[in-house]
């Protein structure tokens, strides 16, 4: 049940962002992507496991945000600065995310 609800919320958020992008442009849509809908819901579901689990999830999410920042920074530079094709920018960004996530995970352990 929780997984289905999470999937529904995520799909709804994607639809809202896509519609917002068409109506108001990428800046407003990008700001909406930063809204803590998914993590907020996940933290609420995790609350049944206790405060420690919620805290650990919050810290891990902060780590994930560092990797996400690397992903977005590479995409911004590759697409706006280098003017690379979108598929290349996404692949480079994904590589940056993966490397950053592995480094953070390794340092955290």
Secondary structure, DSSP 8 states (H G I E B T S, - for coil): -HHHHHHHHHHHHHHHHHHHHHHH-HHHHHHHHTSTHHHHHHHHHHGGG-HHHHHHHHHHHHHHHHHHHHHHHHHHIIIIIS---HHHHHHHHHHHHHHHHHHHHHHH-
